[in-house]
Amino acid sequence: MIIRQLFLFIEMRLLAIFFLFGVSLLGVACGTGSAPASPLETMKTYTKAVKAKDTATMKLLLSADTKKMLEQEAKSQNVGLDEVVKRETLFPESQKVFEFRNEKIEGDKATLEVKNSYGQWETWPFVKEDDQWKIDKKGYADRLMQDIEQQNDAAIDEIMKQNQIPTEPSPQTP
C-alpha cells in the first residue's frame, strides 16, 4: 500500500512537471510580446549563415521577391536554387569582417548600411514579411538598375549637348 502511494505521488509530480514544462514551451513558441528580429539582427544572422554555408537559413532571411528572382536565375542556368543562393551572397567568401551602421526603419521597409570588401558603405533594403525582416536583394538589384539607367541617361544628354548642331544657319560665303 505504501509503495502504491509512493508511485502515485511520483506520478502526480511528473505530470505537474510535464504540465509546467509544456505551458512554458507554449509561451515561448507563441512569442507573446516579443518583437521580430531587427534588420541588423537579420543581417548578422545572414552573415553567420554565409560563413557556415547554411543555405536553409540564408533562404529564410531573403524576401519572397528575392527568392523568385534567384529561382529564375537558377532556372535559366539549369542549376538548383541552393547553388545560386550560396553563390549570390552579399559578401565575397574572402571577407572576414562585417560592419553595419545606420539602421533605418520606416513602416514595413528598412535599410542598413553594410561595409563591403572594398571598404565602401552600401545601403541594403529590407522588407517586413510575415512579421519578419527579410533581406531584399531584388530591391537592391532594382535600385542598381535605376542608378545605371540614370547615369546612362545623363551621359547621353551630355553627349547630345556636346554634339549639338547649331539651330541658326551659318552665314554662307558667296
Sequence and secondary structure as in RCSB ss.txt:
>XXXX:A:sequence
MIIRQLFLFIEMRLLAIFFLFGVSLLGVACGTGSAPASPLETMKTYTKAVKAKDTATMKLLLSADTKKMLEQEAK
SQNVGLDEVVKRETLFPESQKVFEFRNEKIEGDKATLEVKNSYGQWETWPFVKEDDQWKIDKKGYADRLMQDIEQ
QNDAAIDEIMKQNQIPTEPSPQTP
>XXXX:A:secstr
 HHHHHHHHHHHHHHHHHHHHHHHHHHHHHTTT     HHHHHHHHHHHHHHT HHHHHHTB HHHHHHHHHHHH
HHT  HHHHHHHS SS TT     EEEEEEETTEEEEEEE TTS EEEEEEEEETTEEEE HHHHHHHHHHHHHH
HHHHHHHHHHHHT   SS      
